[in-house]
Amino acid sequence: MGPNYQPDTLCIHAGYSPKNGEPRVVPIVQSTTFRYTTAEAMGRLFNLEDSGHFYTRISNPTTEAVEKKIAELEGGVGCVATSSGMAAIFLSVLNICKAGDHVVSSSAVYGGAFNLFNKTMRDMGIDFTFVPPDVTEEQLEAAMQSNTRAVYCETLSNPSLVVTDLELFAKVAHAHGVPLIVDNTFPTPINCRPFTFGADIVVHSTTKYMDGHAVQMGGAIVDSGKFDWTNGKFPMLTEPDESYHGLIYTKAFGKAAYITKARTHLLRDIGCQPAPENSFLLNLGLETLALRMERHCSNAQKIAEFLDQDDRISWVNYPGLKDSPYHTLAQKYLPHGSCGVISFGVKGGRAAATKFMESLQLASMVVHVADLRTCVLHPASTTHRQLTDEQLAENGISPDMIRMSVGIENVQDILADIQQALEKVQQK
């Protein structure tokens, strides 16, 4: 695509340019395999000497189109799509870490990511240190170790809605010769492009706003192409890979070394690729992403302002509110809006929160977030249920917290639904 196209144009046109007589819309290539006429041609593909599709576990034309679109939206050199956001997070770290390595992560991350780091990857021998999301430079420096290989955070945390100071995290990571990995799921590249603030790798749960319709599970890893992997800390990228006859990723693929390894090594071995039909559905969602994010944000802003003035609400957290502790950072990193998610507490604690959610009529109580329908969830008893009370506090989650994902319905209808639910909470 033209380098000067705006993100909303890229949403529609990036990633796929049909030739004369080809389908205008990205087609679903529902095939696991691809035919070649010579053994030499197929051998060159297996040796990574030529580019092309030979097995859908590694690449597929439908998936490739959506990968190229996401890479262009984020401003990266390449993208690998995965079967879920969790797979993307896992691969993004595993691609550059092995047993004995260490990662520094913000504690304000999605509960699934926290468990992945704190349990599963610890069991694999990769250690993690969690720091507060509003960490000082000195605190972040103190968490770094000689074996640290990455720093991880979320642009806008799920569900505590902490806006991370990306430039601070990037500064400390780079001072120690390691990349900053940023989960940009909630803002999407429409509202924030972390690479412009020093991030090196971006991950997404495409199940959320990028899809926007709750019809496909997916994830994505995007490589900025800007990090220097040849500083001696990443031998998996600079030393021969015997599974590819001694190929060295940094020499063979240059700026795309990291993302090529993620595909040809981890996607190959772990097999967490998306189905072609899911990639097709994701592409449809991406086409309207810019329009939807504008509506999500405008609706959420109005609802947050309403809740902030209602004496039946104990607290409201939304970066768009002027009294939010993250408003200044939001103005810097998310000037056009953050997302459609609001967290708040209903007076009366957990019992009142439960009654409020059960009284909603338009909004649904579902284990999901960030699609076009308004929905609510109680994080402490669902997405973050495995966390201890201390870990919940570290993640910025209180027992009375309600996470409301504001949809793109008419905002007056959403407000009326909240009003009637609050009235029922007050009824004895």
N, C-alpha and C positions, 0 to 999 in steps of 0.2 A: 504493500500500500504506500501511497504518498506520505512522506515523512511529516507533512504539515496537517494531515487530517486530525480533526478533534476526536476525543474519545467516543462521543455519541455516534460519529460517522464510522469509526473503527468497529464499534459494536455490531454494525450491520454488514460491513463490507470486508473486514480484515479476515485473513485466513483462507479464503477460497475465491479464486477468480476463474470462472468457467470459460473454457475455450469455445470456439464456434460450434454450435449444435449440442453442447453439453448441458446438463441440468442447471438451471439458474440457482436452485436451492441445493445445499450440501446433501448429497445422496447418502443413504445408509448402505455401507458396504458390509453386508452381513455374511462375512466369510472369514474363516479362521486362517485360510491359506491362500497363497498367490502362486500362479504358475510361471515357470521359467523354462526356456527351451534348451539351455545348456547347463551342465554341471559347473562349468567355470563361472558363469554368471551368478549362480546361487552361492558358490564357494566364496566369491568376492563379497557378497552381502554378509555371510557369516563371519568373515574376517574383518568386517567394518571398513573394507576398502572402497565399497560403493554404497550409496544411499538408496533405499528402496524398501518396500514392504515384502516380507516373506512369511511372517507369522504374527497374528493379531495380539499375541501376548506381549510383543515388543512394539509393534506399530500397526496402524490401520489407517486407511485414507480418511475415513470419517473422523476418527479421533485426531488425526494430524491436523485437520482443518480447524478444529476447536482449540488445539494446542497453539497453533500459530496465532489465532485470534487473541487468546489470553496473553501470549508473549508480547504481542504488539500493544495491547491495552496497558500492560505493566511497564513496557519499555525495556524488555529483556531480550537476550540473545536466543533463548529457547525455553520450551516448556514441556514437562512430562505430565500427562493426565493420569490419574489413578482412580481406583474403584471407590475411594472415600476420602474425606478430609483427613481422617486418622492415618490412612496409608500414606498420604502426602507428608504429614508431619513426621511419621516414622522414617520414611525414606530420606527426607531432607537432612536428618541428623545422622542416620546410619551411613549415609553416603560418604561421610568424612570422619566418622568415629568408629573406634573398635574397642574391645575390652581393654580397660586400663585408662581410657580417655575420660575427659570431664567436660561438662557443659554448664554454663551459668544461664539460668532461666528466670524470668519474672515469675513471681508466685501468682500473679493475677492472670491466669490462663484458663482456657476451657477445661472443665473437669476431666474429660477424657484425655486431654493432653497431659494434665498433671499426673494422672494415674499411669499413663504410658511411660512418662519419665521416671516417676517416683517408684514404680513397681517393676514393670516389664523390662525396661531398658537397664534399670539397676541390676536386675537378675541376669542380664546379659553381660554385666561387667562394666557398663558405662555409668559413671557417677554424675550426680547433678547437685548443684547448689542453687537454692531458690532465694531470690532477693525481692524486697518490696517493690511494687511497680513505680513508686515515687522515690526510688533509691537515689541517694546523692552520688556524685562522681567518686567520692572517697569510698563509700560503701561498695559500689560496683567494682572499683579497683581491688578492694580487699577480698572480694569473692573470686577473683581470677587466680588460677593456679598455673604451674608450669606445664601441666598436661591438659589445660583447657583448650578445646578445639572449636568451640562455637558459643555464641551468645544468642539467646532465643527470647522473643517477646511477641505480644500481639499489639497491633496498631491501636485497636480499641478492644478492650478485654470483654470476654463473654463469661458471665453476665454482668460483672461489676462496672463495666463501662468506664474503666480507667483509660485515659488517653496517655500513651507512653511517649516519653521524650526520646524520639527515635535518634535524633542527632547525638544525644548524650550516650545512648547505648552503642551507637556506631563508633563514636570517638574512642570509647574504652576498648571495645572489641578490636578495633584496628590498631590501637596502641600495643596490643598483645599479639598481633599478627593472626587474628582469627576472624571469621565472617560473622555478620549479624543476620540471623534468620528471623523474618517477621511474618506472622500470620496476619494477613490483610483481609480476612473474610468479611468482617462487618462493614468497613467503609467501602470495600471493593475499589478497583482502580479508578472508578468514577469520582470518588471523593478523596482518595489519597493514593499516591504512587510512592511507596516507601523507598524506591531506588533513588529518588531525587533528594532524599534525606540521609543517604549513606548506607541503606540496607544493601545486602549482597544477594540474598536469596529470599524469595517471597513464596509463601504457601497459602493455599485457599481450601476451604471446604466449599466446593462448587455446589454442594447440596443446598446451600443457603441462597443468598441474593442472586448469585450468578444464574442459577436455575430459576429461582423465584416462584416456581409453581408446585414444588414438593412432589416432583415426579421422577427424579433421578438422584442416585447417590453418586458422589464424585468428589475428587480432589485434584489439586494441581500444584506443581512445583515450578517456579519460574527462576531462571538464572539471570542475574544482571550482566554477567560476563566481565565484570570490573574487578573481581577479587584476584589477587596474585597467589595462586596455589603453590608456587615454586619456592616458598620461603623455608622449606625443610620440615614443616609440621604435617604435611599431607602426603605421605609416601604412596598412598593408594592412588593418587593422581599423577605422581611424578616418577614412580618406579614401574618396571614392566609388569603387566597383568598377564600371567601365564595362561589364563583361560582364553586369551586372545593372542597366543603365540608371542608374548613379550611386548605387546602394544603399550605405549606410554600415552595416557590420555592428554596431558598438557602439550605434548609434541604433536600428536595426531590431530587434535581438535582445538587447540588454542583456547580462545575465550569461551568456547562451549565445552570445555573439558568436564566440568562438574555435571552439567545436565546430560551429557552423553553417557557418562558413567552411570548416572542414576537410571537411565533407560536400559543400557546394554548389559549392565551388571545386575542391579537390584530388581528392576522390573522383570528381567529375564529369570532371575532365581526365585523371587518371591511370588510373582504372578498376580500382582494386585492391579491389573489393568482394567479399564472400564469397558463395558460392552459397547459395541458400535451404536446400538440404538440409544443408549444413555448419552453418548457423545452427541448424537443428533438432537436429542431433547435439550441437552445443555446449550447447544448452539442456538436453538430457538429462543431459549431464555435470555441468552446474552444479547440477542438482537434488540430487546426492549429494556435492557438493564439501565441505561441512562434515564429513560423516561420514568421507570419505576422508582429508582433511587430518589429522584426529585420529589415524587409524591410521598414516598415513605418518610422522607425527612420533613417535609412541610406538615404532614399529618402529625408526626411524632412531636414536633415542636409545639403545635397547638395543644396537644393532649398533655404534654409535660407542663406547659404553662397553666393549664386548667388544674391539674393535680397539685401543682405547687401552691395554688391559692385556696385549696379545699382543706378545711380544718378536720376532715375525717381521714386525711392522709398524714402519716407521721413524718415521712421524708420522701424526697424524689431525687433520683440521680439521672441526669441527662446532660451531656456536655453542652447542649445548646442553650441551657439556662444560664443567665448571667451570674447567678449565685453559685454555680457549680464550681467546685475546686479545680476542675479541669477545663474551665471555659477558656482560659488564656492559651493553654496548649492546643485546644480544639481550634481556636482562631488561627493558630500557626499551621497545624498539620491538616485540619479539616475545615477550611474556610467556607466551603460550599455546602456543608452539612456533614453529619457523622453517619447516622443510620436510623432505622425505624424502631430500634429497641430502647425501651425505658425500663428502669428498675425503680421500684418504690415499695413502701410499706403502708399497710392499712392499720389504723389505730385499733388495738385489740390483739396484736401479735399473730401467732400462727393460726389460731382458730378463726380470727377475723379474715385473714388472708384466704383461708380455705373456703369460707362462706362466700367471700367476694367472688372468687373464681368460679364456684359452683353456681352462682347467681347470674353470671353473664349469659346472654342469649345470642348475640351476634358473634362475639369472640369465642373461640374454641380452646379447650384445655387439651393441649397436645404436647408430645415430646418432640418439638421442632421449633424452629425460629427462622425468621427472615424469609418468609414468602409473602405472597400478595394478600393472604387472609390474616386478619388480626387473630392472634393467639396468645395464651398465657401459660405460665409454668411456675412451679414452686421449686427453685433450684436445689434448696437444701435437702429436699426429700426425693429428688429425681436425678438430674444430671450430675450433681455433686454429692450424691448420697454416700459414696464410699469414703468421703473425707471426714476426718475427725473434726470436733468443734474448733480446735485450734487451727487446723488446716482451712476450715471454712472461713474463719476470721482472716487468715493470711490471704485468702482469695477474695476478700471483700464481700463475703456473703453472710447475711444475717438470717436468723430463723424466720423472720417475717417478710423476707424479700419476695416480691412478685416480679417476674420478668414478663413484661408485655411487649410482644413484637407487633408493632402497629402496621396494619396492612394498607392497601391502597383504596379501601372503600371510601365512601363519602365521610368526611371527618365528623359531620354532625351526627351521623348514625352511630359512629364509634363513641362519641361523647355521650350520647343518649343511653347507650348500653352501659357505660361506666356509671352514669348517674343512677340508673335504676338498680344496679348491683350494689352500689354504696348504700342506697336507701334500704335495701333488704338486710344488709349487714347490721344496720342500726335497729332493725325490728327484733323484738324479743320473742 
